[in-house]
Amino acid sequence: MVRVHPETGERGLFIGGFAQSIVGLGPSDSRDLLRLFQSYVTRPENIVRVAWQPGDLVLFDNRITQHYAPDDFGDLPRLLHRVTVAGDVPAGVDGTLSHAVEGDDASHYTPATA
């Protein structure tokens, strides 16, 4: 769950809505710990809120950022274009590369170029 950013070396919790369980723990313990970690990540002091202006563009580095768009814009129009670029395989603090427990690979995404 701790991922090391490949460019900065910064450590971050790699969780969010996609994390469903923790390998080696039962379902109840997994849910409890993930809920605890998620509550830390979403504390007000860990959140960036954008005050949008016409023409603004915001980019998130999902290797170290969790993106959540609150549905609090009322009847105002919202236009969102999302692009996902395939990147490196996440690595833990000991350098061990992540592996998919289930699901697809990222071969259908646009490859990252150096």
N, C-alpha and C positions, 0 to 999 in steps of 0.2 A: 504494500500500500504506500510505502514511501518511495517516491520516484526521484531520481537525481536528474536535474535538467542537463541535457547534453552539452549546452554551450556555457552556462553560468555555474554549474555545479551545485546550484541551490537545491535543497531538499523540499519536497512538497508532498502533501497527501493526495494520492491519485485515487479518488473515490467518486462521489457524486452519484447520480441516479443509475449509473451503469453497474456499480458495485452491488452485488446481490449477496455475497457471502465471503467469508474469509477462509481460505484453505486451512484445514486442520481444526476448525472450530465447528461446533454444531450450529444449526439454524438460529436458535434463540440467542446464543452468545454472539454470533455474527451480526445479527440485527441490532443487538444492544450496542456493540462496539461501533458499528457503522453509524448508528444514530448519534452516539456520543461524538465521534469524529466530525460528522456532518454539522452538528450543532456548533462545534468550534469553528469550522471553516466559514460558517454563515453568520458569525457574530458581526455586529455593526462595524467594529474596528478592523475587520478583515474584508470589508465589502467596498467596492468602487461603484458609485452610482453616477451615471452620465446624465448631465443636464443637456439634452439634445438641442441643437440649433440646426436650421436648414443647411444642408450640405455637409453635415458632420459624417465622418467615417471613423469607426472604431474597430480595431483589430485585437483579438484575444489570442494569446499564445496558450492553447489548451494543454500544452505540456506542463504548465505550472499554474494555470488559471481554471477556475470552474465558472462556467457561464450559466446564468439564470436570468431570464427576462420576465419580470413580474408583469402580470396582466392588470396594470393600473392606469392605462391611458384612456379609459372611457370609450367614447365614440370617435376619438381622433383616429385618422388613418395611420396605419403602420406598414411600412414596406421593409422587408428583410430579405437580403440575399446572403445565403450562407455557402461558404466554400470550405471544403475539408481537404487538406493536403496530406497524403500519406507521408509519414515521417519515420523516424528511427523507432526501433523496438525499445520500450521503456526499460531502464536499468535501475536496480536497487542500490542501496548504499554500499553493498559489498561487490558491486559490479555485475551481479548475476542478471542476465537478461530475462525479461518477462516471457511467459508463454501463454497462449490462449487455452483456457480451460474448456471453452466451447465457443462456437460462433465462427464467423467468416474471417478470412484474412483481409488485408487492406489492398489487395491487388487491383480492385476496381476503382480506387481513388487515384487522383493525379499524383504522379511521383514527385517527390521533392528533389530539387536540383541544388547542387552546391555552388 
